[in-house]
Amino acid sequence: MHEYTDTASAQAVAEKLGIVCHVIDCRERFAESVQRYFMDEYERGRTPNPCVFCNRQVKFALLASYAKEHGFDRIATGHYARIGQENGRFYIEKNDSPKDQSYMLSRLTQDQLAMLVFPLGETQEKDEIRRLAAEAALPTAHKADSQEICFIPDNDYAAFIEARRGPCTKGHFVDAEGRVLGEHKGILHYTVGQRKGLGIALGRPHYVTDIDPQNGNVTLSPEDAYAEGFQAVDPVYQLADPDRPIEQERFDVKIRYAARPVPVTVSVKGGVIHARFDAPQRAVTPGQNAVFYRDGKVALCGWIDRAGSE
């Protein structure tokens, strides 16, 4: 648990089922790992994905470690995803539900995957799970889904960061040619692809197409930015074999959690993933997790570093 975890609900369910509830204190690890990463990325002009980062670095890392230390062979979670094994490698496979969470689990290690069980892996409707929970009289049967980042319930990312690292320096909105359009509140308040809430009137809708942390400029354009490809770093391999070169191979990729998978051609050189879309895609956002699938199975993933082909 960390300070935002609803441990009371977990303990209530355990009591109802007559089982022991083990609580793992993750507060220090969570603050030093996830929250620091989150703030660092925004200050670099990037858009982080703390849930993906947390799953590997905190949630599943500590859960697997605790399980091994206490004699448990497996760990199970309620994620909507499947786990498979092929050629000696474990991988996450998409669930057919709209709630599919394979994207969020794409950076898990082979050791973590080897211990995992997903009881809801074949489930497609959350309403069915709620019905079963209600039949069992579990106190969380009708608990609302979590919608926002757990440690920022009001969704005000900038206020969270400024409260810990001080006020954000104001900067300028500029156009594609570098001409100043007006002043902005600080780069923490913006993300690539954003259109609403910019706080500037330009006569027609504009999109954020670039954020420069060096000079504090936020580039706006009346046309959304489309990219032919991107580069991603810090690759994590699941189905794909890290010892086998990837050169001009075909995958489907999700460049953000809510995005639909689109076809790409991929090469990996020197630990950098080079991906070229079949058709240009909008809002390729540095900092987001790009997940590459083959036949619905997670092959590999990487943090988007920059948009563009080569």
C-alpha positions, 0 to 999 in steps of 0.5 A, a space after each residue: 500500500 501507499 498513502 492513496 491505497 484503499 486498504 480498508 476495502 481490501 481488509 473488509 473483503 478479506 474479513 468477509 472471505 475469512 482470509 488474512 489480509 497482508 499489507 505491504 507498505 510501499 509508501 517510501 518506494 512509491 514516493 522515491 520511484 513513481 512520484 519522482 519519475 512523474 515529476 521529472 518527466 513533466 519538467 522535461 516537457 514529456 508526458 509520463 505514464 505513472 501506472 505503467 511505470 509503477 506496475 514494474 517498479 513498485 506494484 509487481 516488484 514488491 508483490 512478487 518479492 513478498 510472495 517469494 519471501 513468504 512461501 507463495 508460488 503465485 500472485 494473482 491480480 484482477 487485471 483484464 489481460 491474459 498471460 501466455 508462454 512461447 519459446 520459453 518466454 512469458 508474455 501478456 496477451 490482450 483481453 477481448 474486453 474494452 477494459 483490456 489492460 495489456 498495455 499497462 502490463 507491457 513492461 513487466 519482467 520475465 520473472 514477474 510474469 512467471 509468477 502471475 495469474 489473471 483470474 479475469 483473463 477470459 472475462 469480457 464484461 465487468 458487470 458480470 464480475 460485479 454481479 458475482 461479487 454482489 452474490 457473494 455479498 462482498 462489500 466492494 461489489 458496487 464500488 466505483 471504478 478508479 478514473 484518475 491517477 491514484 495520487 492526484 485524485 483532483 487531476 491537477 498535475 501541475 499543482 501537485 508538482 508545484 507543491 513539491 518543487 516550487 512554482 513553474 516558470 512561465 514561458 511563451 506560446 510560439 508558432 511553428 516559425 518561433 513567433 511569440 503568440 502569448 504567455 503561458 503558465 509553465 510547461 507543466 500545464 501542457 502536453 503534446 496533442 492538447 487542444 482544450 484549456 490552453 488559456 489563449 484566444 487565437 481565433 481558431 482552435 490550436 494544438 500543442 505540437 511541441 514542448 521545449 523544456 530548455 527555453 520554456 516554449 510551447 509550440 501551437 499549430 492550427 493543425 494537429 501534428 502528425 508523424 510518420 514514425 517515432 523512436 522509443 528507448 529503454 525497450 522491454 521484451 516479452 514475446 520478442 527475443 532480446 537476443 534476436 535482432 529485429 530488422 524491418 519487422 511488422 507489428 501493431 502498436 499502441 502509442 497511448 493507452 486509449 489509442 487503437 493499435 495501428 500497423 508499423 514497421 520496426 527495427 531495433 538498433 543500439 537499444 533504440 526502437 525505430 518505428 514507421 507507421 503505415 499511415 501518419 499518426 497524430 499526437 505522438 507524445 514523448 514520455 508515453 509507452 509504445 506497446 508493440 503487439 504481434 497477433 494480440 500478444 505483447 512483443 516489446 515496448 519502449 518509452 517514446 523519445 521523439 516523433 519522426 522517422 529516422 
